[in-house]
């Protein structure tokens, strides 16, 4: 990877929240985090609850803006974009997988997977083939027409991974993706992430408490009190 350029470069990221008390106190969650993420890497972000892992992921995913600091995707300083342009960038360049799948219950698996492309204005007929191919890739192609309520927890998360891949994102950000699964399904999901990274060159940044998943990552980044430590 030494001759490649980073996909993401984060520089001196801080994030401060108002606590809401009568004194107008603030809570500084991130305290000047800098990191680079290379193409095809699996990065595990670990640390105690409240250390700032999810806050960092939300900033890397442009779901939240930092109090100070910069995030650059390739040569784009993303927080220089206005909200509308940032939303377009996010939908096209970043995939998300959360602890709870957030599938839309009224739509089938294939429709859920197609949703990011539909938001881009593409027609379902055009994207169905790719959506079905992705469902096959994650091992649930035979469940394409099932609704989320008809899927197991492991199947739901696989559909969520396929959805995250739909727009061929530069990076997938996952926040405790196996946290709601039993150990067998968690292991299947971890192997899927590894396989997708190796077969498709897909970059993953995964917040996790799961030591097995963290050990499989190319790099572990530990956050302690809002400061990054590279293990």
Secondary structure, DSSP 4 states (H G I P E B T S, - for coil): -TTSPEEEEEEEEEEEEE--STT--EEEEEEEEEEEEETT-EEEEE--TTSSHHHHHHHHTTSS--SEEEEEETTEEGGGS-HHHHHHHHHHHEEEEESS----TTSBHHHHHHHHHHHTT--HHHHHHHHHHHHHHTT-GGGTT-BGGGS-HHHHHHHHHHHHHTT--SEEEEESTTTTS-HHHHHHHHHHHHHHHHHH--EEEEE---HHHHHHSSEEEEEETTEEEE-
